[in-house]
Amino acid sequence: MAEERPWIKNYPGGVPANIDPNQYQSINDFAKECFQKYKNKGAFECMGKTLTYSQLDAMSSKFGAYLLSRGLEPGDKIALMMPNTLQYPVALFGAFKAGLIVVNTNPLYTPREMKHQFTDSKVTAIVILENFASNLQEIIKDTSIKTIITTSLGDLLGLKGYLVNFVVRKIKRLVPKYELQNAVHFKDALSQGKKFTLKEIKTEHETVIVHQYTGGTTGVSKGAMLTNKNLISNMLQIKAWLSGNLNEGSEISLSPLPMYHIFAFSVNCLAMMSIGAKTVLVTNARDIGSVIKEFKKQKITLFTGLNTLFNALLNHKDFSTIDFSSLKITVGGGMAVQKVVAEKWQQVTGCKLSEGYGMTESSPVITINPVDGNARIGTIGMPVSSTNLRIVNEEGKVMEIGGTGEIQVQGPQVMKGYYNRPDETAKTIVDGWLCTGDIGIMDEDGYIRIVDRIKDMILVSGFNVYPTEIEDVIAMHPKVLEVAAIGIPNEKSGEVVKIFIVKKDKSLTEDEVMEYCKQNLTGYKLPREIEFRKELPKTNVGKILRRELRT
């Protein structure tokens, strides 16, 4: 089936069967072209402040020069830990220009989660929003981090930034006290970077430039090694599928999804830059009012989101008052888009919602629905250009059209492997095929529908939650004897975590468990239901049967 690629005959007009990753040797070469080609156009906007492509080029060069002046060398890892701000693209492209490997980090991580990611990836530098610096203080001694750059929400917002920082620090008190020795402020780093000249650092197609953390199919969070070729390929694949409906240099995309998430990273950052679009960054996507405000303020032409966000917007009283005449494309990813949400979105906005599918391990896009109005609701679309896809049964046999089995993928966007985990890489990439762990079915036109998941992963609002991690944390509580975690359906987030506990100490309460979880797990990983049981179902060798807990 992979050789036949039956989906190609149904590609929208102008979408090529294949892309050419050799157009660029590196993301730096790609970015350099964008900076020059669209230099006077807006690249990113946040809270009303816009950075042009040339300003982004100049600032990122200063930042890259500063990083190298601190003794960092090409190949070193730098964590970027901040929400959507103008500092993110500056730090990102500065790090790339310095030849560093970027480790995208969720700023809502607990100290325990930060420690795992930083030590596993051997991070030696970090750019962190000051709101979360107190968490770094707790675990800094257990890491190899020597270069610390703190930033404030208002740093690049001009005069408005002083007001933003005052409100955040003094009124809302969102910056806990912290003490980090030798930490340098972002604006000071940019200022010092002016003193140095950044020499061009060449990297190869197969050079790893990002560690994007994921749980893969099972277990603890692992760093997917994404190369220049991986990210260039997926950028070109996305561009090929979207640009036929967009005009170069005149589009405005709205990105409420955080750039540290691979979906927004590849679509809203890289792919939008490839057509000279301006991307409007929403710092807090949970603030639905701020998303609606940008819709009303800007003529948004492309919008990306998750099912939960689409649903929340549709249920907000002000959303239907927006003029959507400029909206050309809406793309959903990160989690399954519910049919009722997709239908209502089209009804309210007049724009069809095109669902895509991907994994961190594939940079991330694997399939997408056409954005020309021919999207098939209920499917994840067709494989993107230069991508082979097959459906394989439990015995490894490739299924015919209409057969059900695991989705496996080949393509230039598939990761190099997991950092320092050859055993896990071997389980996930078999004979050159990325094993997704998702069960799907393909129709004769090449459209794919996901019917189930092999893995026990729980998908909460587009974020992977792994039962093993939840169980490992809760099992450390002195009053817990046994614990199991599963995902249960939820209208708002797709799924939420439910845990089953066998008590070691009868005095253990739900409130006590929740308080413990809040100290050790980030928000979306927290259990929404807790059930105490006398025993948990197990196999004859003692393995807990999660599937029996789901029934």
C-alpha positions in Angstrom: 0.0 0.0 0.0 2.9 2.4 0.8 4.2 2.0 -2.7 0.9 2.8 -4.3 0.1 5.9 -2.2 -3.5 5.9 -3.2 -4.1 9.3 -1.6 -2.0 11.2 -4.1 -4.7 11.1 -6.8 -7.0 13.0 -4.4 -4.5 15.7 -3.5 -5.9 19.3 -3.9 -4.7 21.0 -7.1 -1.2 22.4 -6.8 -0.2 20.2 -3.9 2.9 18.2 -4.9 3.4 14.5 -4.3 6.8 15.2 -2.9 8.7 18.1 -1.4 12.5 18.7 -1.7 14.2 19.1 1.7 17.4 20.0 -0.1 16.0 23.5 -0.7 17.7 24.5 2.5 20.7 22.9 4.3 19.6 24.2 7.7 16.8 26.1 9.5 19.3 29.0 9.7 19.5 29.1 5.9 15.7 29.0 5.7 15.4 31.8 8.4 18.0 33.9 6.7 16.0 33.8 3.4 12.8 34.8 5.3 14.5 37.6 7.2 15.8 39.1 3.9 12.8 38.4 1.7 10.2 39.8 4.1 12.4 42.2 6.1 10.0 45.1 6.4 6.9 43.0 7.1 5.6 42.1 10.6 6.8 38.6 11.7 5.4 38.3 15.3 3.0 40.5 17.3 2.2 40.2 21.0 0.1 42.5 23.1 0.0 45.1 20.3 3.8 45.2 19.8 5.1 44.0 16.4 8.6 42.7 15.5 9.5 42.9 11.8 11.5 40.1 10.1 14.5 42.4 10.0 14.2 43.3 13.7 13.9 39.6 14.6 17.0 38.9 12.5 19.0 41.7 14.3 17.8 40.8 17.8 18.4 37.1 17.4 21.9 37.8 16.1 22.7 39.8 19.2 21.2 37.1 21.4 23.2 34.4 19.7 26.4 36.4 20.0 25.7 36.8 23.7 25.2 33.1 24.2 28.5 32.2 22.6 30.2 35.0 24.6 29.2 33.1 27.7 31.2 30.1 26.7 28.5 28.1 25.2 29.5 26.0 22.2 27.7 24.6 19.1 25.9 21.4 20.2 25.2 22.6 23.8 21.6 22.5 24.9 19.5 25.5 25.9 16.1 25.2 27.5 13.4 27.8 26.4 10.8 28.0 29.2 8.3 30.7 28.5 4.8 31.1 27.1 4.0 33.0 23.9 6.0 36.2 24.1 8.2 38.1 21.6 11.2 36.9 23.5 10.5 33.3 22.3 11.3 33.7 18.6 14.3 36.0 19.5 15.7 33.3 21.8 14.8 30.5 19.4 16.6 31.9 16.3 19.4 33.3 18.5 20.0 29.8 19.8 19.9 28.3 16.3 22.3 30.9 15.0 24.7 30.0 17.8 24.5 26.3 16.8 22.8 25.3 20.0 20.2 22.6 20.5 16.9 24.0 21.7 15.0 22.1 24.4 11.4 23.4 24.5 10.0 23.3 28.0 6.5 23.8 29.3 6.7 26.7 31.8 3.9 25.1 33.9 6.1 22.1 34.7 6.7 21.4 38.4 10.3 21.3 39.7 10.3 17.5 39.5 9.3 17.6 35.8 11.8 20.3 35.0 14.6 18.4 36.8 13.9 15.3 34.7 14.0 17.1 31.4 17.0 19.2 32.1 19.1 16.4 33.5 18.0 13.9 30.8 18.8 16.4 28.0 22.0 17.7 29.7 20.9 21.3 29.5 23.6 23.9 30.3 21.7 27.1 29.6 18.1 28.4 30.1 15.9 31.3 29.1 13.0 31.4 31.7 10.1 33.7 32.4 10.7 35.2 35.9 7.2 33.9 37.0 8.6 30.4 37.1 12.2 31.2 38.2 11.4 30.1 41.8 10.8 26.5 40.5 14.2 26.6 38.8 15.8 27.7 42.1 14.6 24.5 43.7 16.3 22.1 41.3 19.2 24.2 39.8 21.8 22.4 42.0 20.8 19.1 40.5 21.3 20.2 36.9 24.3 21.2 34.7 22.8 24.7 34.0 25.4 27.4 34.2 23.9 30.2 32.0 20.6 31.6 33.3 18.7 34.3 31.4 15.5 35.5 33.0 12.8 37.5 31.2 9.7 39.4 32.1 6.4 39.4 30.2 6.8 43.0 29.2 10.4 43.0 28.2 10.0 43.7 24.4 6.7 45.7 24.6 8.3 49.2 24.7 6.8 51.6 27.2 3.7 49.4 27.6 6.1 46.8 28.9 6.8 48.7 32.1 3.1 48.8 32.9 2.7 45.1 32.1 5.6 44.2 34.4 4.3 46.4 37.2 0.8 44.7 37.1 2.3 41.2 36.9 4.7 41.8 39.7 3.0 44.2 42.1 -0.7 44.0 41.4 -1.3 40.4 40.5 1.8 39.2 42.4 2.5 36.4 39.8 6.3 36.4 40.4 7.3 34.5 43.5 10.5 35.5 45.1 13.6 33.7 43.8 17.4 33.9 44.0 19.4 32.6 41.1 23.1 33.4 41.2 24.7 35.0 38.1 21.3 35.2 36.4 21.2 37.8 33.6 18.1 39.6 32.4 17.1 39.2 28.8 17.3 42.8 27.9 20.8 43.0 29.4 21.8 39.9 27.3 20.6 41.7 24.2 22.5 44.8 25.1 25.7 42.9 25.8 25.3 40.9 22.6 25.8 44.2 20.6 29.5 44.1 21.6 30.2 40.9 19.8 30.1 39.7 16.1 28.2 36.5 15.5 30.1 34.3 13.0 27.9 32.2 10.8 27.8 28.6 12.1 27.1 26.0 9.5 25.1 22.9 10.4 24.3 19.9 8.3 21.0 18.3 7.2 21.3 15.6 9.8 22.4 17.9 12.7 20.1 17.7 15.6 18.8 21.1 16.5 15.8 20.5 18.8 15.1 18.1 21.6 11.3 18.0 21.8 10.1 16.0 24.8 7.4 13.4 24.6 6.5 10.2 26.3 6.5 8.3 23.0 4.4 5.2 23.2 5.1 4.4 26.8 6.8 5.4 30.0 8.9 8.4 31.0 9.3 11.6 29.0 11.9 11.2 26.2 13.7 13.7 24.0 12.8 13.3 20.3 15.9 14.4 18.4 14.7 16.6 15.5 17.2 17.5 12.8 17.5 20.4 10.3 16.1 18.0 7.7 13.1 16.9 9.9 12.0 20.5 10.6 12.7 21.8 7.1 10.7 18.9 5.6 7.7 19.4 7.8 7.8 23.1 7.2 7.8 22.5 3.4 5.0 19.8 3.8 2.8 22.2 5.7 3.6 25.1 3.3 2.7 22.9 0.3 -0.7 22.1 1.8 -1.6 25.6 3.0 0.0 28.1 0.7 -2.3 27.4 -2.3 -5.0 29.2 -0.3 -2.9 31.9 1.1 -1.1 35.0 -0.4 2.6 35.5 0.2 3.5 38.4 2.5 -0.1 39.4 3.5 -1.5 36.8 5.8 -2.1 37.1 9.6 -2.1 33.9 11.6 -3.4 33.7 15.2 -1.5 31.4 17.6 -3.1 30.9 21.0 -1.2 27.5 21.2 2.2 27.9 22.9 5.3 27.8 20.6 6.9 25.3 22.9 4.3 22.8 21.7 5.5 21.1 18.5 2.2 21.8 16.6 2.5 25.6 17.0 6.3 25.4 16.7 6.1 23.9 13.1 2.8 25.5 11.9 2.6 28.9 13.4 6.3 29.7 13.6 8.2 27.9 10.8 5.5 27.4 8.1 4.0 30.9 8.6 7.4 32.5 8.3 7.9 30.6 5.0 5.1 32.7 3.4 6.0 35.9 5.2 2.9 35.9 7.4 2.6 37.8 10.6 1.8 35.6 13.6 -0.1 37.1 16.5 0.9 35.5 19.7 -1.6 35.0 22.5 0.3 34.6 25.8 -2.5 32.8 27.7 -4.8 30.7 25.6 -6.9 29.9 28.7 -8.0 33.5 28.6 -10.7 33.1 25.9 -11.4 36.8 26.0 -7.9 37.6 24.8 -8.3 35.2 21.8 -11.6 36.9 20.9 -10.0 40.3 21.3 -7.4 39.5 18.7 -10.0 38.1 16.3 -11.8 41.5 16.6 -8.7 43.6 16.3 -7.0 41.8 13.4 -8.1 40.4 10.1 -7.1 36.9 11.0 -6.7 34.7 7.9 -5.4 31.4 9.5 -6.2 30.0 12.9 -4.9 26.9 14.6 -6.2 25.3 17.7 -7.3 22.2 19.6 -10.8 20.8 20.0 -11.1 22.2 23.5 -10.2 25.7 22.3 -12.7 25.6 19.4 -15.4 24.4 21.8 -14.6 27.1 24.4 -14.7 29.8 21.7 -18.0 28.6 20.3 -19.6 28.6 23.7 -18.5 32.2 24.5 -21.2 34.8 24.1 -19.0 37.2 22.1 -17.6 34.8 19.6 -20.5 34.9 17.2 -20.3 38.7 17.0 -16.9 38.5 15.2 -16.6 39.3 11.5 -15.0 36.2 10.1 -14.9 37.3 6.4 -11.1 37.3 6.4 -10.7 33.8 7.9 -9.5 31.4 5.1 -8.1 28.4 7.0 -8.8 26.8 10.4 -6.6 23.8 11.3 -7.2 21.5 14.3 -4.5 19.3 15.8 -3.1 17.9 19.0 -6.2 15.9 19.8 -9.3 14.6 17.9 -11.7 17.3 16.7 -15.2 16.3 17.6 -17.7 16.2 14.7 -20.2 18.4 16.5 -17.5 21.0 17.1 -16.3 21.0 13.5 -19.8 21.4 12.2 -20.6 24.2 14.6 -17.3 26.0 13.7 -18.2 26.0 10.0 -21.7 27.2 10.8 -20.5 30.1 13.0 -17.4 31.2 11.1 -18.2 30.1 7.5 -14.8 28.4 7.4 -14.4 24.7 7.3 -12.3 23.2 10.1 -9.5 20.9 8.7 -8.2 18.3 11.1 -4.7 17.1 10.9 -2.7 14.4 12.8 0.8 14.0 13.9 3.3 13.2 16.6 6.2 14.9 18.3 8.4 12.2 16.7 7.3 13.3 13.2 8.0 17.1 13.7 4.8 16.7 14.0 2.5 16.7 10.9 1.8 13.3 9.3 -1.7 13.8 7.7 -3.9 16.8 7.0 -7.3 17.4 5.6 -7.5 19.6 2.5 -8.0 23.3 3.3 -9.8 24.0 0.0 -13.2 23.2 1.5 -12.9 19.4 0.8 -12.0 18.4 4.3 -13.8 15.2 5.4 -15.1 15.7 9.0 -14.4 12.7 11.2 -11.1 11.8 9.4 -7.6 13.0 9.9 -7.2 13.6 6.2 -4.4 12.2 3.9 -0.7 11.8 4.4 1.2 14.9 3.5 3.7 15.1 0.6 6.7 12.8 0.7 5.1 10.6 3.3 4.4 6.9 3.2 1.7 5.4 5.5 0.5 1.9 6.1 -1.9 0.1 8.3 -0.4 -3.0 10.0 -2.1 -5.8 12.0 -0.7 -7.4 15.2 1.2 -9.9 13.2 3.0 -7.2 11.2 1.0 -7.8 8.0 0.2 -4.8 5.9 -3.6 -4.5 5.6 -5.6 -3.8 2.5 -7.8 -0.7 2.1 -10.5 -0.8 4.7 -8.5 -3.0 7.1 -7.9 -1.9 10.7 -4.4 -1.9 12.4 -1.6 0.3 13.7 -0.7 3.4 11.7 3.0 3.3 10.6 4.8 6.1 8.9 7.8 6.9 6.8 9.0 10.3 5.7 11.8 12.9 5.9 10.0 14.5 8.9 10.5 11.4 11.2 12.9 12.0 14.0 16.4 10.7 14.2 15.5 8.9 17.5 15.2 9.5 21.2 18.2 11.2 22.9 20.4 8.6 24.7 17.6 5.9 24.5 18.5 3.5 21.7 16.3 0.8 23.2 13.2 3.1 23.1 14.1 4.3 19.6 14.3 0.6 18.4 10.8 0.0 19.7 9.4 3.1 18.0 11.1 3.0 14.7 11.0 -0.5 13.3 12.6 -1.3 9.8 12.4 2.4 9.0 8.8 2.8 10.0 7.6 5.0 12.8 5.1 3.0 14.9 2.5 5.5 16.1 0.6 3.3 18.5 -2.6 4.5 17.0 -5.1 2.2 15.4 -6.6 3.5 12.2 -8.5 2.6 9.0 -7.9 4.0 5.5 -10.6 4.4 2.9 -10.1 3.9 -0.9 -9.4 7.6 -1.3 -6.6 7.6 1.2 -8.4 9.4 4.0 -7.7 8.0 7.4 -9.8 7.7 10.5 -8.4 6.9 13.9 -10.5 4.3 15.7 -8.5 3.6 18.9 -5.1 3.7 20.6 -2.8 0.8 21.3 -1.0 2.8 24.0 -2.4 3.7 27.3 -1.5 7.4 26.8 -4.1 9.8 28.0 -4.6 12.9 25.8 -5.6 16.0 27.8 -6.3 19.1 25.7 -3.6 18.0 23.2 -1.0 17.2 25.8 0.3 13.6 26.3 -0.2 12.3 29.8 1.4 9.0 30.6 -0.1 6.7 33.3 3.3 5.4 34.4 4.4 8.9 35.4 1.2 9.6 37.3 1.5 6.2 39.0 5.1 6.6 39.9 4.5 10.0 41.6 1.4 8.9 43.6 3.1 5.6 44.6 5.7 7.7 46.5 3.0 8.9 48.9 3.5 7.0 52.2 -0.2 6.2 52.6 -0.6 4.6 49.1 -0.2 0.9 48.6 -1.1 0.6 44.9 -2.2 3.0 42.2 -3.4 2.9 38.6 -4.2 5.7 36.2 -6.4 5.7 33.2 -8.1 8.3 30.9 -11.8 8.9 30.9 -13.8 10.9 28.4 -14.4 14.6 29.1 -16.4 17.1 27.0 -14.0 20.0 27.5 -10.5 18.4 27.3 -11.2 15.1 25.4 -9.9 13.1 28.3 -9.0 13.6 31.9 -7.0 11.5 34.4 -8.8 9.1 36.8 -6.8 7.3 39.4 -7.6 4.1 41.4 -5.9 3.8 44.8 -5.5 0.9 47.3 -4.7 2.5 50.7 -1.8 1.6 52.9 -3.1 3.8 55.6 -6.9 4.0 56.1 -6.7 7.7 57.0 -5.8 8.7 53.4 -8.4 11.1 51.9 -9.1 12.5 48.4 -8.1 15.9 49.5 -4.7 14.6 50.7 -4.1 12.9 47.4 -5.0 16.0 45.4 -2.8 18.2 47.4 0.1 15.8 46.9 -0.5 15.7 43.2 -0.6 19.5 42.9 2.9 19.6 44.4 4.3 17.1 42.0 2.3 17.3 38.7 1.5 20.1 36.3 -2.1 21.1 35.9 -3.2 19.0 33.0 -1.8 15.8 34.6 -3.8 16.2 37.8 -6.5 13.5 38.4 -10.1 14.8 38.1 -11.5 11.6 39.7 -10.1 9.5 42.5 -11.5 6.1 43.4 -10.4 4.0 46.4 -10.5 0.3 46.0 -9.7 -2.7 48.1 -7.7 -4.3 45.3 -6.7 -3.6 41.7 -7.3 -6.1 38.8 -4.0 -7.9 37.8 -2.6 -10.5 35.5 -1.3 -13.8 37.0 2.2 -12.2 37.1 1.0 -9.2 39.0 0.7 -6.6 36.2 -2.2 -4.2 36.8 -4.9 -4.5 34.1 -5.8 -0.9 33.2 -8.2 -2.1 30.5 -10.4 -3.7 33.2 -10.5 -0.4 35.1 -11.9 1.3 32.0 -14.9 -1.0 31.8 
